[in-house]
Amino acid sequence: MLIEKKYVTATPTTWKTMWLRRVLNGLKQKQQGTITIYCDNTLTIALSKKSVFHQKRKHVNTRYHFIIELVSNGEVHLKHCKSSDQLVDIFTKQLGKDVFELHRRNMGVVSIVET
């Protein structure tokens, strides 16, 4: 079930990315090349590329297979990003002090300590 959840979660991101590309094209800001979407689940990336995992996808609603078409057409590329590098975790999870400070620094937020 977790496999399907991760796979299904990647698809709305792809929809929104393609929508944004179309909006930019409409504003005469044509975007060239493949769109890279970072994903922390390697099986999701594999599912989007190969049909050999059909058994893993058979219970997923067909509307979520939109991502497979975009990957096969070369419009979208899913790239692995380690879970520990997910900056959004600072907003969605309870983190240890070290990880919190690392993410905060990576976002460009600095701590000002008054003395």
PLY file of the C-alpha trace (Angstrom):
ply
format ascii 1.0
element vertex 115
property float x
property float y
property float z
element edge 114
property int vertex1
property int vertex2
end_header
0.00 0.00 0.00
2.87 2.39 0.76
4.17 1.87 -2.78
0.87 3.02 -4.27
0.67 5.96 -1.87
4.10 7.28 -2.88
3.32 6.72 -6.56
-0.04 8.45 -6.33
1.53 11.36 -4.44
4.07 12.02 -7.22
1.36 12.40 -9.87
-0.33 15.65 -8.68
3.11 17.25 -8.53
3.57 16.27 -12.15
0.12 17.63 -13.11
0.88 20.98 -11.46
4.31 21.17 -13.05
2.89 20.57 -16.53
0.12 23.11 -15.88
2.71 25.71 -14.85
4.72 24.99 -18.00
1.60 25.59 -20.13
0.88 28.86 -18.30
4.43 30.06 -18.92
4.18 29.06 -22.59
0.96 31.09 -22.81
2.87 34.07 -21.42
5.47 33.63 -24.20
8.01 32.24 -21.71
8.56 28.91 -23.45
10.30 26.36 -21.27
12.78 24.10 -23.03
13.90 20.60 -22.13
12.88 18.00 -19.63
11.37 18.91 -16.27
13.15 17.30 -13.31
11.00 16.32 -10.35
12.77 15.15 -7.22
11.35 12.10 -5.47
12.56 10.32 -2.34
11.18 6.92 -3.31
13.21 4.85 -5.78
10.39 2.37 -6.41
8.11 5.22 -7.48
10.77 6.28 -9.97
11.07 2.70 -11.24
7.28 2.35 -11.53
7.12 5.47 -13.67
9.68 4.09 -16.11
8.93 0.40 -16.57
5.85 -1.63 -17.25
7.41 -4.75 -15.68
6.04 -3.62 -12.33
2.46 -4.01 -13.52
1.54 -6.15 -10.51
2.56 -3.31 -8.18
0.41 -0.82 -10.12
-2.67 -2.89 -10.87
-4.69 -1.46 -7.94
-3.80 2.16 -8.70
-6.46 4.22 -10.48
-5.51 4.72 -14.14
-5.57 8.52 -13.84
-2.37 8.29 -11.81
-0.50 6.69 -14.72
-0.29 10.10 -16.42
3.25 10.32 -15.08
4.32 7.21 -17.05
3.35 8.84 -20.33
5.29 12.02 -19.51
8.38 10.07 -18.46
8.29 7.90 -21.59
7.86 11.02 -23.80
10.89 12.62 -22.15
8.88 15.57 -20.85
9.49 14.69 -17.20
12.42 13.07 -15.44
12.07 11.76 -11.89
15.32 12.08 -9.97
16.07 10.51 -6.62
16.51 12.82 -3.65
17.43 11.36 -0.28
14.79 11.73 2.41
17.31 13.51 4.60
17.62 16.23 1.93
13.90 17.02 1.86
13.78 20.64 3.03
9.99 20.54 3.30
10.40 18.28 6.35
11.16 21.38 8.39
7.50 22.35 7.93
5.90 18.92 8.18
7.87 16.85 10.70
9.38 17.06 14.11
13.13 17.13 13.55
16.16 16.84 15.76
18.09 20.04 16.44
20.95 19.20 14.05
18.66 18.34 11.12
16.47 21.37 11.82
19.46 23.71 11.79
20.82 22.08 8.61
17.52 22.55 6.77
17.21 26.10 8.10
20.70 26.94 6.81
19.97 25.31 3.43
16.90 27.53 3.06
19.02 30.61 3.77
17.41 31.39 7.12
19.85 32.60 9.74
19.54 32.70 13.47
20.09 36.10 15.09
21.06 35.83 18.70
20.93 39.01 20.75
23.62 39.38 23.40
0 1
1 2
2 3
3 4
4 5
5 6
6 7
7 8
8 9
9 10
10 11
11 12
12 13
13 14
14 15
15 16
16 17
17 18
18 19
19 20
20 21
21 22
22 23
23 24
24 25
25 26
26 27
27 28
28 29
29 30
30 31
31 32
32 33
33 34
34 35
35 36
36 37
37 38
38 39
39 40
40 41
41 42
42 43
43 44
44 45
45 46
46 47
47 48
48 49
49 50
50 51
51 52
52 53
53 54
54 55
55 56
56 57
57 58
58 59
59 60
60 61
61 62
62 63
63 64
64 65
65 66
66 67
67 68
68 69
69 70
70 71
71 72
72 73
73 74
74 75
75 76
76 77
77 78
78 79
79 80
80 81
81 82
82 83
83 84
84 85
85 86
86 87
87 88
88 89
89 90
90 91
91 92
92 93
93 94
94 95
95 96
96 97
97 98
98 99
99 100
100 101
101 102
102 103
103 104
104 105
105 106
106 107
107 108
108 109
109 110
110 111
111 112
112 113
113 114
